[in-house]
Amino acid sequence: MWIPTLATAREMVASRSGTLPQQLAAADVLVAHAELDAADRILATLRVPDSAQPIVQRLMAVSARLRKFDAPQKLAAMADVVARFSRPDELIDIAREHGSGTIVVFSDVTRRFWLSLPVLHLFLAPFGRRVLYLKDVRGSMFLGGLAAFGQTYADTLRQLEGLLGPQRREGLHVMTSSAGGFVGLRAAADLGAAGFLGFSPGTDLSPGSALPLDRLAGGLRERDEHPGMLIDLRPYLEPRQFPVKATIYCSSANRLDFAHSDNLRGLRGVRLEFIESASHNVVQHLVAAGTFADALEDFLR
């Protein structure tokens, strides 16, 4: 699936160019970044087949929710923070404003959380926590960790432990989206997180696993460039007491996502929440339904 950059999506609006699928992809990116006027201009003129109508309606619903949330105005008011996200840094550390605890966010392969990271921060900022945003610059599902921290997951884990300090387990929560989910869930266990919130995570990359994989995960397993990382997370998590609580959202009709979520069924502290859809993008569904903030509230309170 072709995913345009934000700059390309803006250009497509200005020039009114692109095929129907490209315009739909551009609208998706613009909504995710809360550039709602531009997104709505595309969505209002799209003539899509009936099969694509649910996607258009969902994007329009997200746009309406973000408008009600005053997302464009809030982003403008925190321009200095938004500028930090635009840099090529693999880790962005946003200091806490009040309260206590830290959230570690493992982004997806597009370096977003479907929502752009600045828009996600609008949802997380009211909780007042310190937030560490990790971007998968290598496009390797974080299996080799962050390049700035070394060549392995173990290198990144040590650096995160140092950043979090000796009291890291107090109020530590880990959030993941899509391709960031596999390593994010392992890190939640290794760091001793109180909570984990995952959206469509992978849970088994072990050789010979019967679970289906997408092209990215399948290619990484075939190349096997990260020793010790291609495991089934179920037996890894079973003897461990962390994360204390884990909630996983995925689509009930998406065969791949369902299989990986169902792999953890019955584990202590794990709750599975299934969305009635075949879409991989459950964050989009929750924002459209107005329940994404509720999921975060349940996760962090």
C-alpha positions in Angstrom: 0.0 0.0 0.0 1.4 3.4 -1.0 1.6 5.9 1.9 2.4 9.4 0.9 4.5 11.8 3.0 2.7 14.8 4.5 4.4 17.1 1.9 3.1 14.9 -0.9 -0.4 14.8 0.5 -0.4 18.6 0.7 0.8 18.9 -2.9 -1.9 16.5 -4.1 -4.5 18.8 -2.5 -3.0 21.9 -4.1 -2.7 20.4 -7.5 -5.8 18.2 -7.4 -3.7 15.3 -8.7 -3.5 11.6 -8.1 -5.5 8.5 -8.7 -8.5 7.7 -6.5 -6.5 5.4 -4.2 -3.7 8.0 -4.0 -6.2 10.7 -3.1 -7.7 8.5 -0.4 -4.3 7.7 1.0 -3.5 11.5 1.0 -6.7 12.2 2.9 -5.8 9.5 5.4 -2.4 11.1 6.1 -3.9 14.6 6.3 -6.5 13.5 8.8 -3.9 11.7 10.9 -1.9 15.0 11.1 -5.1 17.0 11.9 -4.7 19.1 8.7 -8.5 18.9 8.5 -9.4 21.7 6.0 -7.2 20.1 3.3 -8.4 16.6 4.2 -12.0 17.6 4.1 -11.6 19.2 0.6 -10.4 15.8 -0.7 -13.0 13.8 1.1 -15.8 16.0 -0.1 -15.0 15.5 -3.7 -14.0 11.8 -3.7 -16.3 9.5 -5.7 -15.5 6.1 -4.4 -17.0 2.7 -5.0 -19.4 1.3 -2.3 -16.6 -0.9 -1.0 -14.5 2.2 0.0 -17.4 4.2 1.5 -16.8 2.9 5.0 -13.2 4.2 4.8 -14.3 7.7 3.7 -17.0 7.8 6.3 -14.5 6.8 9.0 -12.0 9.5 8.0 -14.8 12.1 8.0 -15.8 10.9 11.4 -12.2 11.3 12.7 -12.0 14.7 11.1 -15.2 15.8 13.0 -13.9 14.4 16.2 -10.5 16.2 15.9 -12.3 19.4 15.1 -14.5 19.0 18.2 -11.2 18.4 20.1 -9.8 21.6 18.7 -6.8 19.7 17.5 -5.6 22.2 14.8 -5.7 25.1 17.3 -4.0 23.0 20.1 -1.2 22.0 17.7 -0.7 25.7 16.7 -0.4 26.5 20.4 2.3 24.0 21.0 4.4 24.8 17.9 7.7 24.3 19.8 6.8 20.8 20.7 5.5 20.0 17.2 8.9 21.2 15.8 10.7 18.6 18.0 8.7 15.8 16.3 9.7 17.0 12.8 13.4 16.4 13.6 15.1 13.1 12.6 15.6 12.1 16.2 14.8 8.5 17.0 13.7 9.4 20.6 11.8 12.5 21.7 11.6 13.0 25.4 8.7 15.3 26.6 9.0 16.2 30.2 6.1 15.7 32.6 4.0 18.7 33.5 2.4 17.4 36.6 1.7 14.1 38.3 4.1 11.2 38.1 5.0 8.3 35.8 6.3 7.8 32.3 4.8 6.6 29.1 7.0 4.9 26.5 5.5 5.0 23.0 6.7 2.6 20.3 5.5 4.1 16.9 4.6 2.1 13.8 6.7 1.7 10.7 5.5 5.1 9.4 6.8 6.7 12.6 3.3 7.5 13.6 0.6 6.0 15.8 -1.7 6.2 12.8 -2.3 9.6 14.3 0.8 11.7 13.9 2.9 11.8 17.1 2.1 15.5 17.7 -1.7 14.7 17.5 -1.2 11.7 19.7 0.5 14.0 22.2 -2.6 16.1 22.3 -4.4 13.1 23.8 -1.6 12.2 26.2 -0.6 15.7 27.4 -3.6 16.0 29.8 -2.3 13.1 31.9 0.8 15.2 32.7 3.2 12.2 32.4 6.7 12.2 30.9 6.5 10.7 27.5 9.3 9.0 25.5 8.4 8.7 21.9 10.4 6.1 19.9 10.6 6.3 16.1 11.4 3.2 14.0 13.8 5.0 11.7 15.4 1.7 10.6 12.0 0.2 9.6 12.9 -3.0 11.4 10.1 -3.2 14.0 12.7 -2.1 16.6 14.2 -5.5 16.6 17.7 -3.9 16.5 16.7 -1.1 18.8 17.4 2.5 18.1 20.5 3.2 16.0 21.5 6.1 18.2 21.8 3.6 21.1 23.7 0.8 19.5 23.1 -2.2 17.2 20.9 -4.4 19.4 17.7 -4.4 21.4 19.8 -5.0 24.5 21.7 -1.7 23.9 18.4 0.2 23.6 17.0 -1.5 26.7 20.0 -0.4 28.8 19.7 3.2 27.5 16.0 3.2 28.4 16.7 1.9 31.8 19.2 4.7 32.3 16.7 7.3 31.1 14.0 6.0 33.3 16.2 5.8 36.4 16.2 3.5 39.4 12.5 4.0 40.1 11.5 3.2 36.5 8.8 0.7 37.5 6.8 3.3 39.4 4.0 4.4 37.0 5.7 3.1 33.9 3.3 2.4 30.9 4.2 1.3 27.4 2.0 2.0 24.3 2.5 0.5 20.9 1.0 0.7 17.4 1.2 -2.0 14.7 4.8 -2.9 13.9 6.1 -1.4 17.1 4.0 -3.8 19.1 6.2 -6.9 19.2 9.3 -5.2 20.7 7.2 -2.8 22.7 5.4 -5.7 24.5 8.7 -7.4 25.2 10.1 -4.1 26.5 7.1 -3.7 28.8 8.0 -7.0 30.4 11.8 -6.3 30.5 11.4 -2.8 31.9 8.8 -3.9 34.5 5.9 -1.8 33.2 2.7 -1.4 35.2 0.7 -1.3 32.1 0.8 -2.1 28.4 -1.6 -0.8 25.7 -1.2 -2.3 22.2 -3.0 -1.8 18.9 -2.7 -4.7 16.5 0.7 -6.0 17.8 2.5 -9.0 16.5 3.2 -11.6 19.2 5.1 -14.5 17.5 8.0 -14.2 15.1 9.5 -17.5 16.0 10.8 -19.7 13.2 8.3 -22.3 12.2 5.4 -20.5 13.8 2.0 -21.2 12.3 0.8 -17.7 12.8 0.5 -15.5 9.6 2.9 -12.6 9.1 2.8 -9.5 7.0 5.5 -8.7 4.4 7.6 -6.7 6.8 7.6 -9.1 9.6 8.0 -12.1 7.3 11.0 -10.5 5.6 12.7 -9.7 8.9 12.2 -13.3 10.2 13.6 -14.7 6.9 16.7 -12.5 7.1 17.2 -13.2 10.9 19.5 -10.2 11.5 18.7 -9.8 15.1 19.8 -12.9 17.2 17.5 -13.8 20.1 14.6 -11.5 18.9 12.6 -13.9 16.8 10.6 -15.5 19.6 7.1 -16.4 20.6 6.1 -13.8 23.2 3.6 -16.0 25.0 6.1 -18.4 26.7 8.4 -15.3 27.2 5.6 -13.5 29.1 4.2 -16.5 31.0 6.8 -16.7 33.8 7.1 -12.9 34.2 5.1 -10.6 36.4 5.3 -7.6 34.1 3.5 -5.9 32.5 1.1 -6.0 35.4 -1.8 -5.2 33.1 -1.9 -5.5 29.3 -4.8 -4.4 27.0 -4.7 -5.3 23.3 -7.0 -3.9 20.7 -7.3 -5.6 17.3 -9.9 -6.2 14.5 -12.0 -9.3 14.9 -12.1 -10.0 11.2 -8.5 -9.4 10.4 -7.1 -12.9 10.3 -3.5 -11.9 10.9 -4.1 -9.5 13.8 -6.7 -11.7 15.4 -4.3 -14.7 15.4 -1.5 -12.7 17.1 -3.8 -11.2 19.7 -5.4 -14.5 20.4 -2.0 -16.0 20.9 -2.0 -14.2 24.3 -5.5 -15.3 25.4 -5.6 -16.5 28.9 -2.3 -15.0 30.1 -2.4 -13.3 33.5 -3.3 -9.7 33.3 -4.0 -9.7 29.5 -7.3 -8.3 28.2 -8.2 -8.6 24.6 -10.6 -6.0 23.0 -11.8 -6.8 19.5 -13.2 -4.2 17.1 -15.8 -5.4 14.6 -13.8 -4.7 11.4 -11.3 -6.2 9.0 -9.1 -3.2 9.2 -5.6 -3.3 10.7 -6.0 0.3 11.8 -7.9 0.1 15.1 -6.7 3.5 16.3 -8.6 5.1 13.5 -11.7 3.2 14.4 -11.5 4.2 18.1 -10.9 7.9 17.3 -13.8 7.8 14.8 -16.1 6.3 17.5 -15.0 8.8 20.1 -13.6 6.1 22.4 -9.8 6.5 21.9 -9.6 8.9 24.8 -11.6 6.4 26.9 -9.0 3.7 26.1 -6.2 5.9 27.2 -8.1 6.9 30.4 -8.6 3.2 31.3 -4.9 2.5 30.5 -3.4 5.3 32.6 -5.7 5.8 35.5 
